[in-house]
């Protein structure tokens, strides 16, 4: 399309069953905010729309687990999410919620329009039903074995191990997540969106129309779905939490969350327009509007196939111009998991790293999973801060401001004649807005961020080559020119860094004293204006833009993750069920004695086995025990142990083992001796 008159930019609606973590930020919210800030800086009309998805089944599950209502859950986390977005600098024009009355009305009206146009299929099908809970089971209330990869904990709608979408009835050995029972099949009526009806349109619109401008990971997933053949998909569910189905026979049913959630973009826009006195329709129905959805890869199908099919069926809406979905971000080599608390939560980060929002924004963007899964590590976060933000960007600004204050009392000097180096440097500065813009407009935010850092590198190289601290002693006029050029670079950085480092941009503009004095530079000024920061302009004193992050700070975060990991393992440690009942006579056959380990050595060519000499009180015997991964040979010598002495001898790696040391396992998987501590208990005493 030609240059749009306006932009509508949306971000995936986060489930309000927990706070935001870095995976959400890297995948969706940081790139979206970079894009929107850039659009605003270049003078565009933008509606940046977000909100909370409050009708998901995970919310009802959490409410059941906590013994509260779903409304209690969504109220709590909507406030947390909204506040943390604001504190992190995500600049929504409107952040709404799907429990809002305006959304219920918008989603209901959308359904009724499609229903009246005959765009749905009504079918009675068999759905999984929990007899004990007396309810149909929504997809996330069913857990079973994935029919594709064999993952035994797949949900009813999607396997999180292989990523395959399926129906709950496709699962092998399904179980109710409510009672643990095996569900039965029961008939129920639902409304379906016939995606197969829209297959030709989707092929033409995406596979032909967006083959060159959509990201390969997005295009590839969409093509795979279409090539596999699209099938009707239910738009309603048997639940009591959600938007009631506005049709005859819809009692006890709600709109399926995937149907109502994307309509939340529209209802949030309407809410914003009503508050601002605007007309919302051009932002969704005018062909001169560019619609862009920022999402993670788990939402590609919904935003590239299902929601466009809904919009096409309705008939009056524009379609997304692009859906620049990112892949997943891992954490320290492992998949992010909210249920396992393997995550860096945004509210915790903001508390642990006060006034350092830009450090995380920069690190996440620099390592964003734009075309493949990527990994966040605290060491990389530290290195990005110390080696780039502090050593390159911050160092350049600090040197310029300190020297300007030292030589000229903070007044921008008047330049003399420019050298070829000066001219080339100023010309390079003028080129950066278009270079960075080109990357942003192609959704290459990592590349754009590095181009910004390259401008700071240019400034550092210029100062290092020209050495004003030496020139001041021999050529004052030349020094004035050098510092003037360096200050032009600083001024450009204060504007160009705003999409990536908004808090830094604000601080830098204050240091340069540009906002209050009327010399603030716009994005479009940099390539066109001869002077960005005029001579005789008074700047402020130096302040550090960034501070070095020490090893102990990073170690504290790593320790927190490790503690979370151990706590999760302990919480999820399954106690073995009771074995078959035995008689007293069976028990009396066991001869369990107190003993002491006299000698110990590692068995060659094994990881687990120790060869022990044990004084059982009745003899000294050899016992081979699989404890070498928990104990060294040296540390078990002299340990009091409990020994099953009448176990039939067994050859292990050529050594006859004459008994068994009784052990148990701690929550973190470490073996623990089951032993008598009382010193008065002598070797050989029987345990009964």
Order of alpha helices (4+ residues) and beta strands (2+ residues): beta-beta-alpha-beta-alpha-alpha-beta-alpha-beta-beta-beta-beta-beta-beta-alpha-alpha-beta-beta-beta-alpha-alpha-beta-alpha-beta-beta-alpha-alpha-beta-alpha-alpha-alpha-alpha-alpha-alpha-alpha-alpha-alpha-alpha-beta-beta-beta-alpha-beta-beta-beta-beta-beta-beta
